[in-house]
Amino acid sequence: MVKPTIRFKVFPVSKKDNLHNSSILEDSIKEDSVLEDNKLVPSILDGFKEKNMLAVNIFKKIIERTIPAKIIHEDEQCLAFHDVNPQAPVHILIIPKKEIVTHDEITEGDEQLLGHLHLVAVKIARELQLFDGYRLVLNCKDAGGQSVPHLHLHLLSGRPMSWPPG
């Protein structure tokens, strides 16, 4: 029986990027995986269903400080840092320290944590003086545009936001 090949996105990272480089992503990938044309091709990923999500939880590695990030907020529940592939002049990622793969996996026990993430977004927006407004985005699973298997909010500002979003 032939196993189908599953491909995972790996976002291209330019050498000019001062926070990450491609070797950081390569170091984060399982030994039995290979990179081809900016895509991760795993040989074994048991139970992983989301075909366009990274196989490696890069955000967990940022929380553990095994890969660098430009952190702008940290408390006992969450971490916020600048996105290395910004989609707006201001693009901050706000992540819980608790591992939650997707929004679809939250429980009633996560209610306080989710509220906290939103309060942190407001705090950061005020600190960055985003008085003209901002957008918060939470993607869920492949079809929703999620690329990292860790719940996160995108705080975007500094350019006009159109509707509907991409």
N, C-alpha and C positions, 0 to 999 in steps of 0.2 A: 504494500500500500504506500503510495507516494504522499508525503506530507505537503500541504500547501505552504507556500512562502508567504509570510506576513511581513509587511513593511511598516516601519514606524518613522514618523517625521523626526528629524533632528534639525533644529533651526540653524541655518548657516550663521557662523559668527565670524566677523571680520577681524583681521589682525590688528586693526587700529583700535579695537575695543579695549579699553583699559581695565575692564572688570573681568572679562572671561576671554578665553581663546579656545580654539577647537581642541587643543590637547586636554583641557579641563573636561570637556564633554566626553572625549575619547577615554579618559581615565575613569569616568563615571560609569562606563558601559561594561556589562558583563564580559568576561573573557571569551565566552563562546559566541559573541556577536561580532559582526563586521560592519564597517561603514562603507556604503557604496553610493556615490553621487549624492552626498548630503542626506542620505537616508540610513537608518539603522536597520539592518537585516538580522534579526535574532535567529539563532538555530534552535533554541529551546526557551519558551516562555509559557510555562504551564499555567493555565487558567486566565491568561491575560486576554481580555476581550476587545479592548478599544484599539483598533488598528492604527489610528493616527496619533495616539498618545505616546509620549516617550515611555520607554520601558523602565527608565530609571527615574526615581523621584528626586530631581535636582533640588527641589525646595527643602527636602529633608537634609540634603548635604549642606545647604546654606545654613539651616538651623544648627547643624552640628559643626559648622565652620570648617568643613573639609573642602569647600570651594568658596571663593570670595564673592562678596556682593557689597554694593554701596548701601548700607543699612541706614535708614533714617528714623526708625522707631523700633523699640523692642520693649516688651514687658513679659510678665509671666505666662501670658496666653497667646501672644502673637508676635510677628516680626513683619516689618515693612521695609521694602528696599526698591531701588530704581530698577526698572526692567532693562535688560541688556539689548532688547530689540524693541525700542519704544515706538509706539504707534501715534504718539502725540508729543509735543514739547515737554509735557509733564506726563510721565507714565510710571506710576508706583504700583507695586504688587503688595497686597496685604494678605498674609497667610497665617492660619492658626498653627500653633506648635503641635497641637493634636493632629495626628494623621487621619484625615478624612479624604478618601479618594475623590468622590464627586459630591455635588450638592444632593444628588439622589440618595446618598447614604446618610444624610443627617437624621438625627433622632430628636425626640423631645428633650433629651438630656443635653443637646447642643444649643438650645435656645439662648442661653446667656452668652455663650461664646460667639454666636452669630451676631447678636446685638452688640457685643464688644467690638467686633471687627468693624461694624458700621460707625460706632463712636470713634474708633481710631481713625477711620477715613475722614470724619468731620474734623478731628484734631489736626491731622496732617494738612487737610485743605486750608484750614485757618493759618497754620504755621507757614505754609507756602503762599499765603495771600491769594488764594484762588477765588477772589470775591466775585468774579464775573460768572462763575459756575464751573461745574465739572461733571463728569459722567462716571458712574460706578458700573462695572460689568462683572457678571459672574457667569462663566460658561459651564455647561454641564454635559459631559460625555462628548464623544466624537461629533455627532450631528450638531451639537451646540457650540462646537469650536474649542473645546477643552484640549490642551496639548500636554499638560503636566498632570500626572495622577495624584494631585493634592489640591484640595479646595482652595481657591484664592479669589480675591477681589482685585480688579484692575481699577485704579483711580486715574482717569485721563483728563487732561485739561491743556489749555494753551492754544487751541485751534477750534474753529467752529465744528460742532458735532452735527452730523446730518441724521435724518430719520427716513426710512428705517435704517438701523445699522447694518453693515455688511452681512 
